[in-house]
Amino acid sequence: MTMILKNVIAILFCALYISSSQGLFAQEKGKTLFNDYWQFAQEDKITTYDEAASSIRSWREVTLPHDWSVEGPFSSEWASGTGFLPGGIGWYKKTFSIADYDPDKSYTIYFDGVYKNSEVWINGHHLGKRPNGFLAFHYDLSPYLKASGNELYVKADHREYADSRYYTGSGIYRNVYLITQEKQRIQPWGVFFTTPEITANRAKINVQVAIQNDAPQTVPVDLNVSLQDAKGNVVGERRMESFLPASNYNQETLSFSVPQPQLWSTEAPYLYELKIEVFKDGESIDYWEDKVGLRSFRFDAQEGFFLNGENMLLKGVCIHHDAGALGAAVPKAVWKQRLTTLKELGCNAIRMSHYPHQDYLYDLCDEMGFLVQDEAFDEWEVGKNKWIEGWNVGTPGNDGSYDAFKEWGEQDVRDMVLRARNHPSIIMWSVGNEIDYPNDPYSHPVLDEGRNPQIYGKGYQKDNPSASRLGEIAGELVSAVKAVDTSRPVTAALAGVTMSNHTGYPDALDIVGYNYQEYRYEEDHGNYPNRVIYGSENGDALEAWLAVTENSFISSQFLWTAFDFLGEARPWPARSSGAGIIDLAGYPKSDFYFRKSLWNEEPMVYLAIADKEENVHRRRMLDAFWQGNPGDTKWVACYANVEEVELWLNGKSLGTKEIIYDSKGMPGWKVEYVPGELKAVGYEDGKEVATFSLNTPGSVDHLEISSEKGEADAYSGDSIVMLDISLSDRNGNLVPNSDQNVRIGLEGDAELLGLESGDLRSHEDYQASQRKTYKGRLKAYIKIKKEASDVNVVVESGNLSRKLSF
């Protein structure tokens, strides 16, 4: 979650109860999770509120977040770009009452994201629209609310199903909150925490607070701001009086210093608690708190990136917001598990490509120590090509978000910043991704010259929009960002640097991201010595990483991508991208371990097997399975960060190799296959420091299941259980070549959210309670309700069965 708005209605909290025909529940401190007891109908021909309110009869109950696209079915009639999944029009309805309703209070409905073209009505009154489906927004319900029988309607219009180059999802796929406050209250996104000066001995703190007054007269209030350390000790505090103008707001800035600050870093992400309280006539009327971090950072055109004064490399990955079976409605616990895997990798930075992501994902980055690039757009005023038949296949479409950009673009980027600007993890704002892709759509005469590997068409296309617009629009977006935050640099990810260098685009930015342009680093650094250049999107080749380590002015690599994702698919029957170093189910591929050997200093060794010599370098396609026919030739690739590795086959040494990575060849062995154990032993200074073994599997004997239960959600109290299910032989070895259906049965108050195998070509129903394993594995996501007890999960496959209790 971005800025946790926890508001106290009075000195003694008066609980807010939201009731419906399905039950009653209570939340506290003014911010209520509003996800339960919604009804949903997909009605593509009903486009107006009056029609929806009078005509829809086939409502079904859903709990938010909800993504209707991932419910499928997969079909070649849809678009490869968005995963061959449907769009349409979705209607949501919620009927609710408020115990202790008070017309003198303020009620705000807050959506973290609705895809897309959303419109909202309360009790028949139209509150507004928001075309962008990735941004949070909120509306004041107060003028139209009543104590009981309130009806909230939300429309999401995703009829343009081929509107993106990647999977978007559809519907209210993120959290919704109801916020209850007094008429004098802290505005949503009204707090801005900065640390303008930090030394080892002292940190200067500025806290900007916007306080709204809905009363028709001036109201004096007292404002108290405090900062507490992780032990609850107050380390800094400031109090002041503010006179709120009638029907307007005041923006106050309170400053204080913190002695001996504990700095936030990727290795030690220390967080303080910022608390803000508003008093009127000595009574507490509003309250806000959030976790914040104290850190300094800077980018240098010659020396790269510095965090808290220390030079460091950004070992980054790009991510999309979906998780296979879960679509875009991914619980926090699932993302925490995914980020834990990235920590194991040695990753310390994340690019939120190519839009703002779920609110809680930024909280996790704060807590776990990831540096973040937050990104606003994948297109601006003109639509990009959207592949329908398959990536770079056939005739693309041009539906997209561009048609709302002129009206909404600057507000969108401002709201992205306002929503997330208190997160210490965020170190840059990106206003666009590959907007300058040559001839898609912008063009320039320089495309008839020189070298640029990414060109649609042949050279300059005079009928395309002029590339001169890039600098003009970028300047407007940068100004919009800096109007609400000057503490971070503004950037964009450039794909056509050859072209953009002949425009004002790079100069409009504080720092300039290069996508797959490593070959330009040295040349452009010489031509533009004051330009901060960094890798914003990169391939997995060794040379791409060496371009970082061998050029002190380059600070980063953001690998495309961390995880496989829905959409951007090859032709049918493929329906997802395999660009990740981790598959859809969260299981690392061989390329993950190659990257780990580059990014993680903990001694490690890993083996990956190829059946053909020419496939040895296709790391994302290799598997760590020792199986085959006796006499087959296998090529054994070795990824390690130690000095030497010795390979053993059934206790016989096959030789020791020095671990030196080279673009012309990687360490490995040519081995004649015999079943048994293949073992690698890593050495440093002649001492064994790491081992890795592969064993030829036998037939399937049992289901090996490990489970992880996430923390209960702070608002709903529900928990997510993640099961990793493997087909195993009697010795516990994974059996990857005997895939079979696995069924999940639940006993108790629990819900199966989805089953994911990682198979990019599977068209099985994501709503089903069974799924075929892929390479012997399957992941299950199960939600256990807050009040549940004695929940049993029964996992069956053929005559195999396991029962787990939670």
NUKOL-626808 format. One line per 5 residues: number of its first residue (from 1); their letters; for each residue x, y, z of C-alpha. Coordinates in steps of 0.25 Angstrom, whole numbers, m for minus. Layout:
<atoms>
NUM) A) X Y Z ~ ...
</atoms>
This chain:
<atoms>
1) MTMIL) 0 0 0 ~ 5 14 m3 ~ 1 24 8 ~ m7 17 19 ~ m18 26 23
6) KNVIA) m22 22 37 ~ m32 33 42 ~ m37 34 56 ~ m51 39 56 ~ m51 44 70
11) ILFCA) m42 42 83 ~ m49 29 85 ~ m51 22 72 ~ m65 20 67 ~ m65 7 59
16) LYISS) m71 8 45 ~ m80 m4 41 ~ m83 m7 27 ~ m94 m16 25 ~ m100 m24 13
21) SQGLF) m110 m35 11 ~ m98 m45 13 ~ m93 m41 26 ~ m87 m30 35 ~ m73 m27 38
26) AQEKG) m65 m16 45 ~ m52 m8 42 ~ m45 2 50 ~ m38 16 49 ~ m46 21 38
31) KTLFN) m40 13 27 ~ m49 1 23 ~ m45 m9 13 ~ m57 m9 4 ~ m55 m22 m4
36) DYWQF) m66 m32 1 ~ m80 m34 m3 ~ m79 m28 m17 ~ m88 m33 m29 ~ m82 m34 m43
41) AQEDK) m88 m36 m57 ~ m81 m36 m71 ~ m91 m29 m80 ~ m84 m24 m93 ~ m97 m18 m99
46) ITTYD) m101 m10 m86 ~ m93 3 m87 ~ m101 13 m78 ~ m104 13 m63 ~ m119 14 m65
51) EAASS) m119 1 m73 ~ m110 m6 m63 ~ m119 m2 m51 ~ m131 m7 m58 ~ m128 m18 m67
56) IRSWR) m117 m27 m61 ~ m122 m39 m55 ~ m111 m49 m55 ~ m102 m43 m44 ~ m92 m52 m37
61) EVTLP) m85 m50 m24 ~ m70 m47 m24 ~ m59 m42 m14 ~ m50 m32 m19 ~ m39 m31 m24
66) HDWSV) m46 m37 m37 ~ m40 m39 m51 ~ m51 m44 m60 ~ m41 m46 m72 ~ m33 m57 m66
71) EGPFS) m46 m65 m64 ~ m45 m67 m79 ~ m46 m75 m87 ~ m34 m74 m95 ~ m37 m73 m110
76) SEWAS) m30 m70 m123 ~ m41 m60 m126 ~ m35 m50 m116 ~ m21 m43 m116 ~ m7 m49 m114
81) GTGFL) m3 m36 m107 ~ m12 m38 m96 ~ m11 m53 m95 ~ m23 m58 m104 ~ m32 m54 m92
86) PGGIG) m45 m46 m94 ~ m49 m32 m90 ~ m63 m26 m91 ~ m71 m18 m81 ~ m72 m21 m66
91) WYKKT) m82 m16 m56 ~ m80 m16 m41 ~ m91 m13 m31 ~ m90 m12 m16 ~ m101 m10 m6
96) FSIAD) m97 m5 8 ~ m101 2 20 ~ m93 10 30 ~ m96 9 45 ~ m94 22 53
101) YDPDK) m96 29 40 ~ m93 44 42 ~ m96 54 31 ~ m86 64 37 ~ m75 54 34
106) SYTIY) m67 52 21 ~ m68 39 13 ~ m58 36 2 ~ m57 24 m7 ~ m43 20 m11
111) FDGVY) m40 11 m23 ~ m26 6 m25 ~ m28 3 m39 ~ m40 m1 m49 ~ m37 m6 m63
116) KNSEV) m41 2 m70 ~ m50 14 m74 ~ m56 13 m61 ~ m69 21 m57 ~ m75 21 m43
121) WINGH) m89 24 m37 ~ m94 25 m23 ~ m109 25 m21 ~ m111 29 m36 ~ m101 41 m36
126) HLGKR) m90 40 m45 ~ m77 42 m38 ~ m67 42 m49 ~ m59 35 m59 ~ m44 30 m60
131) PNGFL) m39 25 m74 ~ m26 20 m68 ~ m27 6 m62 ~ m14 6 m55 ~ m16 18 m46
136) AFHYD) m22 20 m32 ~ m34 30 m31 ~ m44 34 m21 ~ m57 41 m20 ~ m65 49 m9
141) LSPYL) m78 41 m6 ~ m82 50 5 ~ m93 59 m2 ~ m100 46 m7 ~ m99 36 4
146) KASGN) m109 31 14 ~ m110 23 26 ~ m115 10 19 ~ m118 5 5 ~ m107 11 m2
151) ELYVK) m104 6 m16 ~ m90 7 m22 ~ m89 4 m37 ~ m75 3 m44 ~ m74 1 m59
156) ADHRE) m61 m4 m66 ~ m61 m3 m81 ~ m50 m12 m87 ~ m57 m14 m100 ~ m44 m11 m107
161) YADSR) m38 m24 m103 ~ m25 m22 m112 ~ m22 m9 m105 ~ m8 m13 m100 ~ 5 m20 m103
166) YYTGS) 4 m28 m90 ~ m7 m34 m81 ~ m15 m23 m73 ~ m26 m31 m67 ~ m41 m25 m66
171) GIYRN) m49 m20 m55 ~ m47 m15 m40 ~ m34 m23 m39 ~ m28 m16 m28 ~ m33 m12 m14
176) VYLIT) m44 m2 m11 ~ m45 6 3 ~ m56 14 9 ~ m50 26 17 ~ m58 32 28
181) QEKQR) m53 46 34 ~ m58 59 40 ~ m60 71 32 ~ m46 76 36 ~ m37 65 31
186) IQPWG) m24 61 24 ~ m26 60 9 ~ m24 47 2 ~ m9 48 m3 ~ m8 60 5
191) VFFTT) 5 57 13 ~ 19 58 7 ~ 31 53 15 ~ 45 57 10 ~ 59 57 16
196) PEITA) 66 69 9 ~ 79 67 18 ~ 85 55 24 ~ 98 52 30 ~ 103 41 39
201) NRAKI) 100 50 51 ~ 87 57 47 ~ 75 56 38 ~ 67 68 34 ~ 52 65 32
206) NVQVA) 41 72 25 ~ 27 68 26 ~ 17 75 17 ~ 2 73 21 ~ m10 78 13
211) IQNDA) m22 79 22 ~ m36 80 16 ~ m47 89 23 ~ m62 86 18 ~ m68 95 28
216) PQTVP) m73 109 23 ~ m65 116 33 ~ m50 117 37 ~ m46 106 47 ~ m34 107 55
221) VDLNV) m27 93 58 ~ m14 88 64 ~ m5 79 56 ~ 4 69 62 ~ 15 61 55
226) SLQDA) 24 51 61 ~ 34 41 56 ~ 36 28 64 ~ 48 18 62 ~ 45 3 61
231) KGNVV) 45 2 76 ~ 34 12 78 ~ 43 23 83 ~ 39 37 78 ~ 52 43 71
236) GERRM) 46 55 65 ~ 33 63 67 ~ 27 77 63 ~ 14 83 67 ~ 7 96 61
241) ESFLP) m6 103 60 ~ m13 104 46 ~ m25 113 42 ~ m33 106 32 ~ m40 115 22
246) ASNYN) m55 113 19 ~ m58 102 9 ~ m43 101 5 ~ m30 95 10 ~ m17 99 17
251) QETLS) m3 93 13 ~ 6 93 25 ~ 21 89 25 ~ 27 84 39 ~ 42 82 40
256) FSVPQ) 50 76 51 ~ 63 68 52 ~ 66 54 56 ~ 80 51 63 ~ 88 39 59
261) PQLWS) 78 34 48 ~ 77 19 44 ~ 78 20 29 ~ 69 12 20 ~ 77 3 10
266) TEAPY) 76 m9 1 ~ 83 m18 11 ~ 77 m12 24 ~ 63 m5 20 ~ 61 2 33
271) LYELK) 47 8 34 ~ 42 19 44 ~ 27 21 47 ~ 22 35 43 ~ 10 39 51
276) IEVFK) 1 52 48 ~ m11 56 57 ~ m21 67 55 ~ m27 73 68 ~ m39 82 69
281) DGESI) m43 89 82 ~ m33 79 88 ~ m40 67 83 ~ m33 58 73 ~ m41 58 60
286) DYWED) m32 52 49 ~ m20 43 49 ~ m10 38 39 ~ 2 28 39 ~ 12 22 30
291) KVGLR) 25 15 29 ~ 36 24 24 ~ 51 23 22 ~ 63 32 23 ~ 73 31 12
296) SFRFD) 80 40 2 ~ 83 36 m12 ~ 89 43 m25 ~ 92 39 m39 ~ 105 44 m45
301) AQEGF) 109 45 m60 ~ 123 40 m58 ~ 122 30 m46 ~ 108 25 m46 ~ 99 23 m34
306) FLNGE) 101 26 m19 ~ 92 22 m8 ~ 95 28 6 ~ 108 33 0 ~ 113 19 m5
311) NMLLK) 115 16 m19 ~ 107 3 m23 ~ 101 m4 m35 ~ 86 m6 m38 ~ 84 m20 m40
316) GVCIH) 70 m19 m45 ~ 58 m26 m52 ~ 46 m22 m59 ~ 33 m27 m55 ~ 18 m27 m59
321) HDAGA) 7 m28 m49 ~ 0 m41 m52 ~ 4 m55 m47 ~ m2 m66 m56 ~ m14 m72 m51
326) LGAAV) m17 m60 m42 ~ m17 m50 m54 ~ m15 m36 m49 ~ m22 m39 m36 ~ m10 m43 m28
331) PKAVW) m10 m44 m13 ~ 1 m37 m5 ~ 6 m50 1 ~ 9 m56 m13 ~ 17 m43 m17
336) KQRLT) 24 m45 m4 ~ 28 m59 m8 ~ 32 m54 m22 ~ 41 m43 m16 ~ 47 m53 m6
341) TLKEL) 52 m61 m19 ~ 58 m48 m25 ~ 65 m45 m12 ~ 71 m59 m13 ~ 76 m55 m27
346) GCNAI) 83 m43 m22 ~ 74 m34 m28 ~ 73 m20 m22 ~ 64 m12 m31 ~ 51 m13 m38
351) RMSHY) 45 m6 m50 ~ 30 m5 m49 ~ 28 m7 m64 ~ 20 0 m71 ~ 10 6 m61
356) PHQDY) 8 8 m46 ~ 6 m5 m39 ~ m2 m10 m27 ~ m1 m1 m15 ~ 4 m12 m5
361) LYDLC) 16 m15 m15 ~ 23 m2 m11 ~ 21 m5 3 ~ 28 m19 1 ~ 39 m12 m6
366) DEMGF) 41 m2 5 ~ 41 m14 15 ~ 50 m23 8 ~ 60 m13 2 ~ 58 m11 m13
371) LVQDE) 60 1 m20 ~ 49 5 m30 ~ 46 12 m43 ~ 32 16 m44 ~ 27 17 m58
376) AFDEW) 14 24 m63 ~ 12 21 m78 ~ 15 12 m90 ~ 10 21 m100 ~ 6 36 m101
381) EVGKN) m2 44 m111 ~ m2 33 m122 ~ m4 18 m121 ~ 7 8 m122 ~ 6 m5 m130
386) KWIEG) m2 m16 m122 ~ 1 m30 m127 ~ m12 m38 m129 ~ m8 m51 m136 ~ 6 m52 m129
391) WNVGT) 18 m44 m125 ~ 23 m37 m138 ~ 14 m46 m146 ~ 2 m41 m155 ~ m4 m28 m155
396) PGNDG) m4 m20 m142 ~ m15 m12 m136 ~ m15 2 m130 ~ m25 2 m119 ~ m19 7 m106
401) SYDAF) m19 18 m96 ~ m14 29 m105 ~ m28 35 m108 ~ m29 40 m93 ~ m15 45 m92
406) KEWGE) m17 59 m96 ~ m28 61 m86 ~ m22 52 m75 ~ m7 50 m77 ~ m2 61 m68
411) QDVRD) m12 58 m57 ~ m9 43 m58 ~ 6 45 m56 ~ 3 55 m44 ~ m6 45 m38
416) MVLRA) 5 34 m39 ~ 15 42 m32 ~ 5 47 m21 ~ 0 33 m18 ~ 14 27 m16
421) RNHPS) 24 39 m12 ~ 26 35 2 ~ 32 22 m1 ~ 47 22 2 ~ 49 10 m9
426) IIMWS) 45 20 m20 ~ 57 27 m26 ~ 52 31 m40 ~ 39 34 m47 ~ 38 30 m62
431) VGNEI) 29 37 m71 ~ 29 27 m82 ~ 34 14 m88 ~ 40 13 m102 ~ 31 25 m107
436) DYPND) 42 27 m117 ~ 42 13 m123 ~ 46 17 m137 ~ 34 18 m146 ~ 25 13 m135
441) PYSHP) 20 23 m136 ~ 30 35 m137 ~ 40 37 m148 ~ 52 45 m152 ~ 61 47 m164
446) VLDEG) 73 41 m157 ~ 66 28 m158 ~ 71 28 m172 ~ 85 28 m167 ~ 94 21 m157
451) RNPQI) 91 9 m149 ~ 79 6 m141 ~ 74 m9 m139 ~ 60 m5 m135 ~ 52 0 m147
456) YGKGY) 38 m3 m152 ~ 38 0 m167 ~ 50 4 m175 ~ 57 17 m170 ~ 50 31 m169
461) QKDNP) 34 30 m170 ~ 30 45 m173 ~ 16 42 m171 ~ 18 38 m157 ~ 17 48 m145
466) SASRL) 30 56 m144 ~ 40 52 m133 ~ 41 66 m129 ~ 28 64 m121 ~ 36 55 m112
471) GEIAG) 43 66 m105 ~ 31 75 m105 ~ 22 65 m98 ~ 34 60 m89 ~ 36 74 m84
476) ELVSA) 21 76 m80 ~ 21 62 m73 ~ 34 66 m65 ~ 28 79 m61 ~ 15 72 m56
481) VKAVD) 24 62 m47 ~ 33 73 m42 ~ 20 81 m38 ~ 18 71 m27 ~ 32 65 m25
486) TSRPV) 46 70 m27 ~ 53 60 m18 ~ 55 50 m29 ~ 60 50 m43 ~ 50 49 m55
491) TAALA) 54 39 m66 ~ 49 31 m77 ~ 53 18 m84 ~ 58 21 m98 ~ 58 10 m109
496) GVTMS) 62 19 m121 ~ 74 27 m115 ~ 79 30 m129 ~ 66 37 m133 ~ 64 43 m119
501) NHTGY) 78 50 m119 ~ 73 59 m130 ~ 61 64 m122 ~ 60 71 m108 ~ 55 58 m102
506) PDALD) 68 54 m94 ~ 70 68 m90 ~ 56 69 m84 ~ 60 58 m74 ~ 68 58 m62
511) IVGYN) 74 44 m65 ~ 73 36 m77 ~ 69 21 m78 ~ 74 13 m90 ~ 67 0 m94
516) YQEYR) 76 m10 m101 ~ 85 1 m105 ~ 98 m4 m98 ~ 106 m2 m111 ~ 103 13 m110
521) YEEDH) 108 15 m95 ~ 122 19 m98 ~ 119 27 m111 ~ 108 35 m104 ~ 116 37 m91
526) GNYPN) 127 43 m100 ~ 117 52 m108 ~ 108 56 m96 ~ 118 55 m83 ~ 108 62 m74
531) RVIYG) 97 52 m77 ~ 93 42 m67 ~ 92 29 m75 ~ 87 16 m68 ~ 81 3 m74
536) SENGD) 66 3 m72 ~ 63 m10 m79 ~ 73 m21 m83 ~ 75 m35 m89 ~ 81 m46 m81
541) ALEAW) 94 m47 m89 ~ 107 m47 m82 ~ 112 m35 m90 ~ 100 m27 m85 ~ 105 m28 m71
546) LAVTE) 119 m26 m75 ~ 115 m13 m81 ~ 111 m9 m66 ~ 123 m14 m59 ~ 133 m9 m69
551) NSFIS) 127 5 m70 ~ 128 13 m57 ~ 117 23 m62 ~ 107 12 m64 ~ 100 9 m51
556) SQFLW) 89 m1 m54 ~ 83 m13 m62 ~ 68 m15 m62 ~ 67 m29 m67 ~ 55 m32 m76
561) TAFDF) 48 m39 m69 ~ 48 m45 m55 ~ 35 m54 m57 ~ 28 m59 m69 ~ 15 m52 m71
566) LGEAR) 2 m53 m78 ~ 2 m47 m92 ~ 12 m42 m102 ~ 11 m56 m107 ~ 16 m63 m119
571) PWPAR) 5 m68 m128 ~ m6 m77 m123 ~ m5 m87 m116 ~ 5 m79 m108 ~ m2 m69 m99
576) SSGAG) 8 m64 m90 ~ 22 m58 m90 ~ 34 m67 m87 ~ 44 m55 m85 ~ 45 m57 m70
581) IIDLA) 56 m64 m63 ~ 45 m69 m53 ~ 33 m76 m59 ~ 18 m72 m57 ~ 18 m81 m44
586) GYPKS) 30 m74 m38 ~ 40 m86 m41 ~ 54 m81 m45 ~ 59 m85 m59 ~ 73 m88 m61
591) DFYFR) 76 m74 m66 ~ 72 m70 m51 ~ 84 m77 m46 ~ 93 m71 m57 ~ 89 m57 m52
596) KSLWN) 90 m61 m38 ~ 105 m65 m40 ~ 107 m51 m45 ~ 99 m43 m35 ~ 100 m52 m22
601) EEPMV) 113 m53 m14 ~ 109 m65 m6 ~ 117 m77 m12 ~ 108 m85 m22 ~ 109 m95 m33
606) YLAIA) 98 m100 m42 ~ 97 m109 m54 ~ 88 m108 m66 ~ 86 m119 m77 ~ 85 m117 m92
611) DKEEN) 83 m128 m102 ~ 90 m121 m113 ~ 102 m112 m113 ~ 96 m101 m120 ~ 86 m100 m109
616) VHRRR) 96 m98 m98 ~ 94 m83 m98 ~ 79 m83 m98 ~ 79 m82 m83 ~ 64 m80 m81
621) MLDAF) 61 m92 m89 ~ 70 m102 m81 ~ 66 m111 m70 ~ 73 m117 m58 ~ 69 m131 m61
626) WQGNP) 78 m143 m62 ~ 71 m152 m71 ~ 71 m159 m85 ~ 76 m171 m92 ~ 89 m178 m88
631) GDTKW) 100 m173 m98 ~ 93 m160 m102 ~ 102 m148 m102 ~ 99 m137 m92 ~ 105 m123 m91
636) VACYA) 106 m119 m76 ~ 106 m104 m74 ~ 112 m99 m61 ~ 108 m86 m54 ~ 116 m83 m42
641) NVEEV) 123 m71 m35 ~ 134 m79 m29 ~ 149 m81 m34 ~ 147 m96 m39 ~ 137 m107 m41
646) ELWLN) 139 m121 m42 ~ 128 m130 m48 ~ 126 m144 m43 ~ 117 m155 m50 ~ 113 m167 m40
651) GKSLG) 126 m164 m32 ~ 135 m163 m44 ~ 142 m149 m46 ~ 140 m144 m60 ~ 150 m133 m58
656) TKEII) 151 m119 m52 ~ 149 m106 m59 ~ 153 m92 m56 ~ 140 m83 m55 ~ 143 m72 m65
661) YDSKG) 131 m66 m73 ~ 134 m62 m87 ~ 124 m58 m98 ~ 131 m68 m107 ~ 129 m80 m98
666) MPGWK) 124 m83 m84 ~ 130 m94 m74 ~ 123 m107 m76 ~ 126 m122 m80 ~ 122 m131 m91
671) VEYVP) 117 m144 m84 ~ 112 m157 m89 ~ 99 m160 m82 ~ 98 m171 m72 ~ 87 m171 m61
676) GELKA) 91 m168 m47 ~ 96 m156 m39 ~ 103 m144 m46 ~ 109 m135 m36 ~ 117 m122 m36
681) VGYED) 126 m117 m25 ~ 131 m103 m25 ~ 145 m99 m19 ~ 151 m86 m13 ~ 166 m87 m10
686) GKEVA) 165 m102 m11 ~ 154 m103 m1 ~ 140 m108 m4 ~ 130 m97 m2 ~ 117 m101 m11
691) TFSLN) 111 m113 m17 ~ 100 m117 m26 ~ 94 m130 m30 ~ 85 m136 m40 ~ 79 m150 m39
696) TPGSV) 72 m158 m50 ~ 58 m159 m45 ~ 50 m172 m44 ~ 35 m174 m46 ~ 25 m165 m39
701) DHLEI) 23 m170 m24 ~ 17 m159 m16 ~ 13 m144 m16 ~ 23 m136 m10 ~ 17 m123 m4
706) SSEKG) 22 m111 3 ~ 14 m100 8 ~ 16 m85 11 ~ 5 m77 19 ~ 6 m62 17
711) EADAY) 3 m52 28 ~ m12 m49 31 ~ m16 m37 23 ~ m16 m24 32 ~ m30 m21 27
716) SGDSI) m38 m33 24 ~ m31 m43 33 ~ m30 m53 22 ~ m18 m62 19 ~ m12 m67 6
721) VMLDI) m6 m81 6 ~ 3 m85 m5 ~ 5 m100 m8 ~ 17 m105 m17 ~ 13 m119 m22
726) SLSDR) 23 m128 m28 ~ 22 m142 m34 ~ 33 m149 m27 ~ 40 m163 m28 ~ 42 m171 m15
731) NGNLV) 55 m164 m12 ~ 49 m150 m13 ~ 54 m147 m27 ~ 45 m138 m36 ~ 39 m146 m47
736) PNSDQ) 38 m136 m59 ~ 34 m145 m70 ~ 21 m152 m65 ~ 12 m140 m64 ~ m2 m143 m59
741) NVRIG) m15 m136 m54 ~ m15 m131 m39 ~ m28 m128 m32 ~ m30 m119 m20 ~ m41 m121 m10
746) LEGDA) m44 m112 1 ~ m51 m114 15 ~ m54 m102 23 ~ m56 m87 20 ~ m45 m86 9
751) ELLGL) m45 m83 m5 ~ m36 m88 m17 ~ m31 m75 m24 ~ m24 m82 m35 ~ m14 m93 m40
756) ESGDL) m2 m90 m48 ~ 7 m100 m55 ~ 16 m90 m62 ~ 12 m96 m76 ~ 12 m84 m86
761) RSHED) 3 m92 m95 ~ m7 m98 m86 ~ m22 m94 m89 ~ m27 m101 m77 ~ m38 m93 m69
766) YQASQ) m32 m85 m58 ~ m45 m86 m50 ~ m44 m101 m49 ~ m40 m109 m37 ~ m31 m117 m45
771) RKTYK) m19 m115 m54 ~ m8 m123 m61 ~ 6 m122 m55 ~ 17 m116 m64 ~ 31 m122 m63
776) GRLKA) 26 m129 m50 ~ 21 m117 m43 ~ 9 m109 m39 ~ 6 m97 m30 ~ m7 m95 m23
781) YIKIK) m12 m82 m17 ~ m22 m83 m6 ~ m29 m72 2 ~ m33 m76 17 ~ m43 m67 23
786) KEASD) m41 m59 35 ~ m50 m67 44 ~ m47 m80 38 ~ m42 m92 47 ~ m39 m106 43
791) VNVVV) m37 m104 28 ~ m32 m116 21 ~ m27 m117 7 ~ m27 m130 0 ~ m18 m132 m12
796) ESGNL) m20 m143 m21 ~ m14 m149 m34 ~ m18 m162 m39 ~ m17 m172 m27 ~ m8 m162 m19
801) SRKLS) m14 m153 m8 ~ m9 m144 2 ~ m16 m136 13 ~ m11 m123 19 ~ m18 m116 31
806) F) m17 m101 33
</atoms>
